[in-house]
Every structure is written in structure tokens, then in C-alpha cells.
């Protein structure tokens, strides 16, 4: 089995220095790596997450909401239609962020980026250190934009620490940075453990209602339903076993929901709260990782794997490299629909002693791969940096192709700092 995570350090917890995060992942979207790490890093750092801007026909402002463990999430509101941290957003974002920093008295922060597109916003903050949490293959068609590779290269050159989300992605970055660390996905085992489920809470009711009247066996998946999910494979499994029920939980992104295959025994259940996932999984007999074998999944690190295992569920998945290298001893690997059906048939008929032995191996793996441990590792890296800020160039890169020229605050003395607007965080919805 391949491993790529360093040992967990022993840490004392000093006064919290500021950590400014630029994230392409919406905090209220699917609960994933940034939320897991940053809510735990808030024990050591004063964490402020800047999301991608949203359009509003109003004066630019920062919408502020406080989340788990005191993490503050800032959502810029601008009049620009361009998505993400596009260059056309910079003129509005710079004064908003500068005013926020000044109003809180934040100086020489640590800066964390999950996307190279936010790189132009770094220099003005005069950071003591820069972390690049590389979650995606920038060459993948799923994330590739004109000029993104060049900006990624510039961020790799600037960053003090580079983290990668799995061994395949780590291998692809070898030789590009002297302080490169593989930090694969982990798990909040207590959240998914069956013995910790409360049968009286609202999430239990939601899960029970979704599965009401649904016969067994039930197969399930949760995650983002984008081009990485092989929808035709899912449909083929449903076709081969009409008596099996297949439940796919997650938001549909980058594909037409109406084009997803429909079967009497296949249900697309949409986005569900993170709190509901263990309850949903408790209704399943086997969990699926039906990822396409394509360029988009070449460096994929399936984060659901350990969550399935923490829930005590057997897993069948396609042979994406990270799944094979890290989990082939506890996950069944199948090439196609026939392979999935054979593996699932075998698991459904597995004798109790064999299942108990598998559960022990799966539990040992889960216990070794916690988000608490990962956060301790990252905190130790960050706390090594002295408070003095590095000298950063005024212009870090060329503009993205087709975008407006980059402007620094030095070039734009008329930039006006606007106030931070505070709002209460709305309760997430429960779409079915």
C-alpha cells in the first residue's frame, strides 16, 4: 500500500496568527477538503476564507458569516459577471480585501490558496508565508482555462509550502518545488461511524424518507455528479440487476441533469447536507465509486473512500490510480459493469467471518487517516515560519488570455476601500 503522509507532530497552541484563504470551493457546497482542514486549523489560526465573487447589482461589498470553529467566510459581492477570481474582478476585490484587513488590524498573514487564479491578490497582503493547496490537475479539461497553467507555474514558484491532494497528483508535481508534501484525503471517522448516528434527528428522517419503500439490496454513491462520474456505468449496473436499487447523492455540476440516464431502480437524489450523509449511507448495502476512466480522473483522489469505510460499508470502484495504490486491499476494483455486478454479488453473499476480518482491516486504515492528524501536520508546517514577510514582486504574472490587464493597488491610487457587510449565515436547504 502506498502512503504519502508524514507523521503527526506534537504541537502546543500559541496565540492565533491570521490565515487568509482564497478558495474556489463554496463553503456551503459539498463538504470537502478545505472545510475539513480549515475548521481544524482554526484551533491555531484566525481563519478568514475569501470565496469567489458573486454578482450583485449593488455597490461592491464583502458578505461575512461565521461558521464552525469560528471560521469567517467572506463572499465578495461585485458588479462583474466574470466567474471565479477572474482578472476583471481584481479592481473591486483589492480595495474590499484591503479594507477588511485594516478594519481587523490583520498584518503579515499566512496566505492559503486552493486556486492559482487568486494569485494577483497575494502580494498586497505582504504575507509571512504562502501555501498552495493543490487540489486539482490544472491540465484537466474539467478545470483548464486559458493561461491557468502559467499562473499555476507562478504560484508554484512563489509558494513556501505546496500540498497535494493525493499520490498521483503529488507524483505529477515532483521536481517542481523544494517543499512539496503529499497530504491525501482523510476522514472524520466519528461523523460516519454507525454507532454515533442519532435516529431522532432531522437528517435521520430525511434519509428514511428517501429510502421509504425501497427494496434491498441498495447501492449508493455520494459526491459531485460531474463528468468524472460514469453515469452510463451506473445505468448499466442498474440494467443488469433490476432488483437492485441504486441511489446517487450529490449536486449535478457541468452536465445537463435532464441527460442523466433514468431507470426505475436508479434514483438521482441531489445535494444533501453533510450531516445527512452518514444516515443516507446507513440505508445502503454496498457503496460505489463509479468513476470514468478518462483524463479528468487520471489524478483523481476519491475522498469518499475512507468515509464509506468509516461507515462500515463494502466498496466497489473503478481502477483510478489513487484508489488502486492506496486502497486496493480493502476496496473491490472492477473494470466495467459486469465486474461491478460480480463484485457486488460476492460482497452481498460474503460470510460473516470474512466480513468481520475486512471490517478490522478497514477500521485500521480509517483510524490512521484522520483530518485531525492532517491538520496537525499542516499546522506544524505553518508555525515554522517567522513573522517577517517575504519580499514579493508587484506583478506576479501575465494576465490570463482574453482578460483585462492586471492592476496593483500601487497602480490604482483611486481605489476606495468599502465597508465589510455582515450577514447571518442562512440555514442550508435540503434539496431532494
MOBEL-V608721 format. One record per pair of residues at least 6 apart in sequence whose C-alpha atoms are under 6 Angstrom apart, sorted by sequence separation. I is the first residue (numbers start at 1). J is the second residue. D is the distance in whole Angstrom. If there is no record, write none. Layout:
i j d
I J D
I J D
//
This chain:
i j d
66 72 4
138 144 6
164 170 5
334 340 5
399 405 6
65 72 6
399 406 6
65 73 5
64 73 6
64 74 5
63 74 5
62 74 6
63 75 5
170 182 6
62 75 6
62 76 4
319 333 6
61 76 6
316 331 6
318 333 6
61 77 5
315 331 5
316 332 5
317 333 5
318 334 5
60 77 5
110 127 5
316 333 6
317 334 6
318 335 6
60 78 5
108 126 6
109 127 5
110 128 6
112 130 6
161 179 5
162 180 5
163 181 5
164 182 5
165 183 5
166 184 4
108 127 5
109 128 6
110 129 5
111 130 5
112 131 5
113 132 5
114 133 5
163 182 6
164 183 6
165 184 5
251 270 5
108 128 5
112 132 6
114 134 6
245 265 5
246 266 5
247 267 5
248 268 5
249 269 5
250 270 5
251 271 5
56 77 6
248 269 6
249 270 5
250 271 4
301 322 6
55 77 6
56 78 6
57 79 6
53 76 5
54 77 5
55 78 5
56 79 6
47 71 5
48 72 5
49 73 5
50 74 5
51 75 5
53 77 6
55 79 5
48 73 6
49 74 6
225 250 6
19 45 6
55 81 6
218 244 6
220 246 6
224 250 5
225 251 6
18 45 6
19 46 6
217 244 5
218 245 5
219 246 5
220 247 5
221 248 5
222 249 4
223 250 5
224 251 5
225 252 5
226 253 5
286 313 6
288 315 6
290 317 6
291 318 6
16 44 5
17 45 5
18 46 5
19 47 5
20 48 5
21 49 5
22 50 5
23 51 5
24 52 6
131 159 6
218 246 6
220 248 6
221 249 6
222 250 6
225 253 6
226 254 6
286 314 5
287 315 5
288 316 5
289 317 4
290 318 6
16 45 4
17 46 6
21 50 6
130 159 5
134 163 6
286 315 6
288 317 6
16 46 5
39 69 6
130 160 5
131 161 5
132 162 5
133 163 5
134 164 5
135 165 5
13 44 6
129 160 6
131 162 6
52 84 5
85 117 6
52 85 6
85 118 6
116 151 6
116 152 5
230 290 6
230 291 5
229 291 5
230 292 5
228 291 6
229 292 6
220 284 6
228 292 5
219 284 6
218 284 5
219 285 6
221 287 6
218 285 5
219 286 5
220 287 5
221 288 5
219 287 6
220 288 6
207 279 6
203 276 5
207 280 5
204 279 6
192 278 5
19 109 6
21 111 6
18 109 5
19 110 5
20 111 5
21 112 5
22 113 5
23 114 5
19 111 6
21 113 6
237 337 5
236 337 6
233 337 6
193 310 6
194 311 6
185 303 6
192 310 6
193 311 5
187 306 6
192 311 5
187 307 6
189 310 5
169 299 5
168 299 5
166 301 6
140 296 5
272 430 6
271 431 6
270 432 5
269 432 5
5 182 6
4 182 5
5 183 5
188 370 6
186 369 5
187 370 5
186 370 5
187 371 6
186 371 5
147 400 5
147 401 6
146 401 6
128 387 6
128 388 6
128 389 4
127 389 5
126 389 6
123 392 6
88 404 6
99 417 5
95 416 6
96 417 6
95 417 4
96 418 6
2 325 6
1 325 6
2 326 5
1 326 5
41 375 6
37 375 6
62 420 5
63 421 5
64 422 5
65 423 6
62 421 6
63 422 6
64 423 6
65 424 6
65 425 5
8 373 6
8 377 5
//
